[in-house]
Each structure stands twice: as C-alpha cells, then as structure tokens.
Amino acid sequence: MLDGIQAADVLRGVRGAEPVHREALITLIERVSRLVDDFPQISEMDLNPVFASPGGAVAADVRIVMDFEPTAPRYRPTQEQIVAQMNRIMKPDAVAVIGASNEDGKIGNSVMKNLINGGYQGAIYPIHPKADEIMGRKAYRSVKDVPGVIDVAVFAIPAKFVAQALVEVGEKKIPGAVLIPSGFAETGNHEGQEEIVKIARQYDIRMMGPNIYGFYYTPKNLCATFCTPYDVKGKAALSSQSGGIGMAIIGFSRSAKMGVSAIVGLGNKSDINEDDLLTFFEQDDNTEIIAQHCEDLKDGRSFAEAARRVSKKKPVVVLKAGRTSLGARAASSHTGALAGNDKIYEDVFQQCGVIRARSLRDLLEFARGIPKLPTPKGENTVIITGAGGSGVLLSDACVDNGLSLMTMPDDLDAAFRKFIPPFGAAGNPDDITGGEPPSTYKNTIRLGLEDDRIHSIILGYWHTIITPPMVFAKLVIEVKEEMKALGIEKPIVASLAGDVQVEEAAEYL
C-alpha cells in the first residue's frame, strides 16, 4: 500500500534525503485500522498531518467524529449457509415462474420458453392469478398452492407486486428468488428495495437481483432468463451486474465456442453478490475459472475474504467498471452502484490474487484463455517473430501487462542464431525475418520449448507466401504436440497479422 501512493518515492528517500521509518508508518496505519474496527462508534477519523522521518512517525493532529447510533450489521451468512442455499438456487429440482404467461412478448412467456426449450428436466410450475394452464402445464394461483417442494422462484411481475409475492415465497419455504423486475434502487425506489430485503431476511430467502436478466447453469440445462437460450457447456462461470454486459458475454461465448458452466445476472445486488457466487463456484465441480463484471462491491471485506480464499484454488478474473469519475456517475444511475475509489480496488484485487481485466474483451479472453494455457513455471517470456515491427509492439504489450522479457544468455543467443539469417535479430525479441521458410519457425519454437530457462513464448506471425498462415498454424501445433509427448508444456500465445487467410489459421490454432 505504501508503494502504491503518489508520494511513494518521497517515503523511499529522494534528492539526498533519508528514507522514512517504514515500519513505524506501517504500525501507525495498522493501529488506526484496529481502533476503527474495535470501536464502530467512530464514523470518521482524520490524521493530518502525519510526520514521517527516519526516526519514526507521529500524528500531529487527529480529528475523530463519533456516531453513537448503532448501525444494523450487514447480513453475512456462513460459508456453509451460502453453499447450501446457492446449491438449491443454481441446481434446482423445481422452479416456479411467478408471472408466467401464454402471451408472446411477455417476460414470463420468454422465461417459460427458455426453461422448456432449454432442456431443463426438473419440475416447472407456472404461477398466474387467473390462468389454468400455461404452455401445456398446470398453472397455480400462488406458489403456496403448488403441492411439491420448490427450490427457486423466478419473478416476472411488475415491481409493485414483488413484495407480496415474496411473502408467499417465504411462507412456502422456497430458499431462492430470482428478481427480474426493474424499478427499485436504480430508479431511486430505495424504500421498495429495503422492503423486499426485510422480507427476505424474515423468511431466510436469498435474492438474486432485482433488475437482472436471470441466470444460466448449463450442467442442469437451466435457462432461468428472458434472454436468448444458451447451451455451449464448459468450465467458465461468468457474472455481470449489467444485463447488456450479460448479453455480450453470451454472444462472445457462443461465437468463440467458449463453453460456460454459468452466466449470472446480479443487477442491484440487494442480497446475492460476487462473494456469494465465489463461494458457490469454489465448490462447484463444473467450474474451473470465475470471471466477474461489477460496478461496485456492497461488502468489500466479505469479497476480499472470499476472493483471497477462492483464488488459491481457481482463477478469479474481475472487470471493475466505473474506474473514472464519469463511469462512476453512470454506474450510479444504472444499478444504483457507488463505484468507489479505483485505487482501493486496484490494491485489494492485487492483495487477494484477483486477475484484473481492463475491458470486457480482456475479461472474456482471460476466461477463455486461462483454462487452456498451462501455468508458466517462471517469469521469463521470449518473443519469436517474423516481423521486427510486431516484435516492437509485442514488447510494448509485455511491459503494459507486467510480463518479464527474458535477458537472453549468451549460449541461448548463439543457439537461436544458428537458425536465423545474419540480417535477422537475435536476442529478445528473436526476429527470424519474414523471408524464412517454415523450418525456421519450427526450429526456433522447438528451441524455445526445450530450454528450461524459457517459461512462456509469444509468437508474432507476419503473412508471407514463403510460410503461409495455415502452414504456420499447423507447424506450431506439430511442435507443441511433439514437446507435449516429451512432457514439456509451456504457454504459447500467437499474434497473427495478414490477409483473410490469417483468420482461418487463427481459428485452427
């Protein structure tokens, strides 16, 4: 944290000044944190200035604002409680659709179609105050009239009717509610949202939403949503606070043939949020990687605890939206989110082992790529390229993303030089030039995989007739499989540039 502030260089000592006593400063910060934690009556605390010197750290002036009104503790169920209820919500044997409809264009109609046409094998109970039958299934006036056990209720009714229906869900002892309706905190209706939260706590219901598109859980063929159905199964679990982002996730996943285990909408996050999902996916055998889009965190401490634990078992990728002041303002009007100081998010993610995505494209590419690529055994990255220009850009990209370009040892440099022409450039990047035949690519890639000092390889391909795109793609796979048979696996990323044939080669890779 000290190294992350703008005055970090001053603390280390600049222009002949001695560095400050870091341990003293750290101790002061820790003690302030403990004080605020021990005494919840402290609502504000300001130490200004703090004098840090080589001899220690002293707070010259302290201002504390007290608030003796007890604050209601935030609801934080145990890990076991979260898992038990989330398993019933995400893997239900019976689903009720409150507001189910026979009328095309209605959300309740779309949810029913998705559940039926998506291949869900559990019981589906349409709930409608007047209809006797919906889409060939017996309809009920209330969830309380359904004779069997229900695991989750999907709400497809206007916001003004949600509270009463939620009471009936509670009286039926249904553990989960998926609230599709909008018209709550995101529109300024905080009282309405507080009311349903109060009902949920009274009946021990976990709520997803409101203001969401629903969710998908592909191992159960479950499409509890009014959006398009989705059936490309895989091991990536994705969530979004935004419905539009959810649709982008579905579109990318389908076009990239990236299978998913789940896609979940969180919306206003009146209850279920990112740390609940982390806890569920942590123990879900159908999930290998968790990727989340969020605009704010309702309980930063709870998220940090979950992320720190889960990231040691499964990769956790987060796209934090609202990084800028204008983005934060847009988030507030969109899902009622208070986006917060981005520097704090940056530091917390780093401390908790979270991989931060800077764009939606990054989030999706990370979710797609991380499970496919073996984990590098060290930090030494080598670029092998057929074009000097791409080598420069790839070097910049490595620096931007915190990758370490290996300083080439003399013996390895000499080994690479055996395969490249005199006018090429050995070193790192290793520029074999565009006029080289396929054998040069093959030999240099094989050398990069064989040498234990190289931990990951980036390939820059430039389209030439001498080594056409599909020839390049096939030789990369050939060398990769040859080395895999010898027990050698390293992450390989290829950057291809050229004419339309490059698309076919990229698809093949």
BELWO-V421177 format. One record per backbone hydrogen bond with DSSP energy under -0.5 kcal/mol. NH is the residue of the N-H (numbers start at 1). CO is the residue of the C=O. If there is no record, write none. Layout:
nh->NH co->CO
nh->NH co->CO
//
This chain:
nh->4 co->1
nh->5 co->1
nh->5 co->2
nh->8 co->5
nh->11 co->7
nh->12 co->8
nh->13 co->9
nh->13 co->10
nh->17 co->14
nh->20 co->11
nh->21 co->53
nh->22 co->20
nh->25 co->21
nh->26 co->22
nh->27 co->23
nh->28 co->24
nh->29 co->25
nh->30 co->26
nh->31 co->27
nh->32 co->28
nh->33 co->29
nh->34 co->30
nh->35 co->31
nh->36 co->32
nh->37 co->33
nh->38 co->34
nh->39 co->35
nh->40 co->38
nh->42 co->39
nh->43 co->41
nh->43 co->65
nh->44 co->65
nh->46 co->63
nh->48 co->46
nh->48 co->61
nh->51 co->49
nh->51 co->58
nh->52 co->50
nh->53 co->56
nh->56 co->53
nh->58 co->51
nh->60 co->49
nh->60 co->58
nh->61 co->49
nh->63 co->46
nh->65 co->44
nh->66 co->64
nh->67 co->41
nh->70 co->68
nh->82 co->78
nh->83 co->79
nh->84 co->80
nh->85 co->81
nh->86 co->82
nh->87 co->83
nh->88 co->84
nh->89 co->85
nh->90 co->86
nh->91 co->87
nh->92 co->89
nh->95 co->123
nh->96 co->152
nh->97 co->125
nh->98 co->96
nh->98 co->154
nh->99 co->97
nh->99 co->127
nh->100 co->97
nh->100 co->127
nh->104 co->102
nh->106 co->103
nh->110 co->106
nh->111 co->107
nh->112 co->108
nh->113 co->109
nh->114 co->110
nh->115 co->111
nh->116 co->112
nh->117 co->113
nh->118 co->114
nh->119 co->116
nh->120 co->115
nh->123 co->93
nh->125 co->95
nh->126 co->124
nh->126 co->138
nh->127 co->97
nh->128 co->126
nh->128 co->140
nh->134 co->137
nh->137 co->134
nh->139 co->132
nh->140 co->126
nh->145 co->142
nh->146 co->143
nh->151 co->94
nh->152 co->94
nh->153 co->176
nh->154 co->96
nh->155 co->153
nh->155 co->178
nh->156 co->98
nh->156 co->154
nh->161 co->158
nh->162 co->159
nh->163 co->159
nh->165 co->161
nh->166 co->162
nh->167 co->163
nh->168 co->164
nh->169 co->165
nh->170 co->166
nh->171 co->167
nh->172 co->168
nh->173 co->170
nh->174 co->169
nh->175 co->173
nh->176 co->151
nh->177 co->206
nh->178 co->153
nh->179 co->177
nh->179 co->208
nh->180 co->155
nh->180 co->178
nh->187 co->184
nh->188 co->185
nh->189 co->184
nh->190 co->188
nh->193 co->189
nh->194 co->190
nh->195 co->191
nh->196 co->192
nh->197 co->193
nh->198 co->194
nh->199 co->195
nh->200 co->196
nh->201 co->197
nh->202 co->198
nh->203 co->199
nh->204 co->200
nh->205 co->200
nh->206 co->175
nh->207 co->205
nh->208 co->177
nh->209 co->207
nh->210 co->179
nh->211 co->181
nh->212 co->179
nh->215 co->224
nh->216 co->263
nh->217 co->222
nh->218 co->261
nh->219 co->261
nh->220 co->217
nh->221 co->218
nh->222 co->217
nh->223 co->221
nh->224 co->215
nh->225 co->223
nh->226 co->213
nh->227 co->213
nh->233 co->231
nh->234 co->260
nh->236 co->259
nh->237 co->289
nh->238 co->236
nh->238 co->262
nh->239 co->291
nh->240 co->264
nh->246 co->242
nh->247 co->243
nh->248 co->244
nh->249 co->245
nh->250 co->246
nh->251 co->247
nh->252 co->248
nh->253 co->249
nh->254 co->250
nh->255 co->251
nh->256 co->252
nh->257 co->254
nh->258 co->253
nh->259 co->257
nh->260 co->232
nh->261 co->236
nh->262 co->236
nh->263 co->216
nh->264 co->238
nh->265 co->214
nh->266 co->240
nh->267 co->240
nh->268 co->210
nh->269 co->266
nh->270 co->209
nh->271 co->209
nh->272 co->207
nh->276 co->273
nh->277 co->273
nh->278 co->274
nh->279 co->275
nh->280 co->276
nh->281 co->277
nh->282 co->278
nh->283 co->279
nh->283 co->280
nh->284 co->281
nh->285 co->283
nh->287 co->284
nh->288 co->235
nh->289 co->235
nh->290 co->315
nh->291 co->237
nh->292 co->317
nh->293 co->239
nh->294 co->319
nh->303 co->299
nh->304 co->300
nh->305 co->301
nh->306 co->302
nh->307 co->303
nh->308 co->304
nh->309 co->305
nh->310 co->306
nh->311 co->307
nh->312 co->309
nh->313 co->310
nh->314 co->310
nh->315 co->288
nh->317 co->290
nh->318 co->355
nh->319 co->292
nh->320 co->318
nh->320 co->357
nh->321 co->294
nh->321 co->319
nh->328 co->324
nh->329 co->325
nh->330 co->326
nh->331 co->327
nh->332 co->328
nh->333 co->329
nh->334 co->330
nh->335 co->331
nh->336 co->331
nh->336 co->332
nh->337 co->331
nh->339 co->337
nh->344 co->341
nh->345 co->341
nh->346 co->342
nh->347 co->343
nh->348 co->344
nh->349 co->345
nh->350 co->346
nh->351 co->347
nh->352 co->348
nh->353 co->350
nh->354 co->349
nh->355 co->316
nh->356 co->354
nh->357 co->318
nh->357 co->355
nh->363 co->359
nh->364 co->360
nh->365 co->361
nh->366 co->362
nh->367 co->363
nh->368 co->364
nh->369 co->365
nh->370 co->366
nh->372 co->369
nh->373 co->369
nh->381 co->379
nh->381 co->404
nh->382 co->456
nh->384 co->382
nh->384 co->458
nh->385 co->383
nh->385 co->430
nh->386 co->460
nh->391 co->387
nh->392 co->388
nh->393 co->389
nh->394 co->390
nh->395 co->391
nh->396 co->392
nh->397 co->393
nh->398 co->394
nh->399 co->395
nh->400 co->396
nh->401 co->397
nh->402 co->399
nh->403 co->398
nh->404 co->379
nh->405 co->403
nh->406 co->381
nh->406 co->404
nh->408 co->406
nh->413 co->409
nh->414 co->410
nh->415 co->411
nh->416 co->412
nh->417 co->413
nh->418 co->414
nh->418 co->415
nh->419 co->416
nh->420 co->416
nh->424 co->421
nh->425 co->431
nh->430 co->383
nh->431 co->425
nh->431 co->429
nh->432 co->385
nh->432 co->430
nh->433 co->385
nh->436 co->433
nh->440 co->437
nh->441 co->437
nh->442 co->438
nh->443 co->439
nh->444 co->440
nh->445 co->441
nh->446 co->442
nh->447 co->443
nh->448 co->444
nh->449 co->445
nh->450 co->446
nh->451 co->447
nh->454 co->451
nh->455 co->380
nh->455 co->453
nh->456 co->380
nh->457 co->491
nh->458 co->382
nh->459 co->493
nh->460 co->384
nh->461 co->459
nh->461 co->495
nh->463 co->497
nh->464 co->467
nh->468 co->465
nh->472 co->468
nh->473 co->469
nh->474 co->470
nh->475 co->471
nh->476 co->472
nh->477 co->473
nh->478 co->474
nh->479 co->475
nh->480 co->476
nh->481 co->477
nh->482 co->478
nh->483 co->479
nh->484 co->480
nh->485 co->481
nh->486 co->482
nh->486 co->483
nh->487 co->484
nh->488 co->483
nh->489 co->487
nh->491 co->455
nh->493 co->457
nh->495 co->459
nh->496 co->494
nh->497 co->461
nh->502 co->499
nh->503 co->500
nh->504 co->500
nh->505 co->501
nh->506 co->502
nh->507 co->503
nh->508 co->504
nh->509 co->505
//
